[in-house]
Amino acid sequence: MLELIQYIVGQFAEDKENVEYVVDEKERVIEVTVVLSPSDMGKVIGKQGKIAKAMRTIVRFATPANSKRYVIEIRERGSDVVDSDSAEE
């Protein structure tokens, strides 16, 4: 599933070599934090968060049943600016 996330982010990020993926596996959830340069935040999140929401929807439906749920958080490198899907729950 990480490969799918990397592919989607790679389609929108211009500074691909500075994108970092932090995976934190918990009991029922796998948290994937995508750390981007400030110039790529808007490109990956999209207007009104449409790209980020679509990416989360694709990952949710691509995840097999009875497996851990993926939570995707998008963070700006060196900042507290975060786009998280925890508000969608």
C-alpha positions as semicolon CSV with decimal commas, in nm:
position;residue;x (nm);y (nm);z (nm)
1;M;0,000;0,000;0,000
2;L;0,296;0,229;0,064
3;E;0,388;0,194;-0,303
4;L;0,042;0,319;-0,400
5;I;0,078;0,622;-0,172
6;Q;0,426;0,693;-0,310
7;Y;0,296;0,670;-0,666
8;I;0,008;0,911;-0,605
9;V;0,224;1,164;-0,418
10;G;0,491;1,133;-0,688
11;Q;0,241;1,240;-0,954
12;F;0,187;1,577;-0,784
13;A;0,510;1,657;-0,596
14;E;0,775;1,842;-0,792
15;D;1,052;1,794;-0,533
16;K;1,025;1,412;-0,534
17;E;1,372;1,347;-0,391
18;N;1,286;1,538;-0,072
19;V;0,960;1,353;0,000
20;E;0,985;1,139;0,312
21;Y;0,749;0,860;0,417
22;V;0,729;0,767;0,786
23;V;0,537;0,447;0,859
24;D;0,417;0,380;1,214
25;E;0,240;0,047;1,259
26;K;0,005;0,023;1,554
27;E;-0,241;-0,240;1,675
28;R;-0,522;-0,173;1,425
29;V;-0,384;0,112;1,217
30;I;-0,086;0,182;0,995
31;E;-0,007;0,554;1,001
32;V;0,177;0,688;0,699
33;T;0,313;1,040;0,738
34;V;0,415;1,207;0,413
35;V;0,667;1,485;0,479
36;L;0,688;1,737;0,194
37;S;0,876;2,054;0,114
38;P;0,665;2,370;0,162
39;S;0,636;2,426;-0,214
40;D;0,473;2,084;-0,263
41;M;0,213;2,105;0,015
42;G;-0,054;2,275;-0,196
43;K;0,014;2,057;-0,498
44;V;-0,027;1,730;-0,307
45;I;-0,320;1,841;-0,091
46;G;-0,502;2,016;-0,376
47;K;-0,768;2,285;-0,369
48;Q;-0,989;2,237;-0,065
49;G;-0,804;1,912;0,006
50;K;-0,955;1,730;-0,291
51;I;-0,639;1,545;-0,394
52;A;-0,559;1,436;-0,038
53;K;-0,917;1,321;0,015
54;A;-0,917;1,128;-0,312
55;M;-0,585;0,963;-0,221
56;R;-0,726;0,855;0,115
57;T;-1,037;0,718;-0,055
58;I;-0,830;0,518;-0,305
59;V;-0,612;0,374;-0,029
60;R;-0,914;0,291;0,186
61;F;-1,081;0,095;-0,096
62;A;-0,755;-0,071;-0,209
63;T;-0,689;-0,203;0,143
64;P;-0,800;-0,566;0,173
65;A;-1,081;-0,649;0,413
66;N;-0,975;-0,777;0,756
67;S;-0,643;-0,593;0,739
68;K;-0,513;-0,290;0,923
69;R;-0,658;0,047;0,825
70;Y;-0,427;0,307;0,672
71;V;-0,424;0,664;0,803
72;I;-0,245;0,919;0,585
73;E;-0,109;1,241;0,731
74;I;0,058;1,505;0,513
75;R;0,311;1,725;0,693
76;E;0,526;2,016;0,581
77;R;0,898;1,966;0,643
78;G;1,014;2,173;0,942
79;S;0,669;2,299;1,031
80;D;0,360;2,209;1,230
81;V;0,136;2,243;0,924
82;V;-0,051;1,913;0,887
83;D;-0,327;1,774;0,669
84;S;-0,468;1,472;0,849
85;D;-0,761;1,242;0,787
86;S;-0,835;1,197;1,157
87;A;-1,110;1,459;1,126
88;E;-1,291;1,240;0,871
89;E;-1,357;0,963;1,123
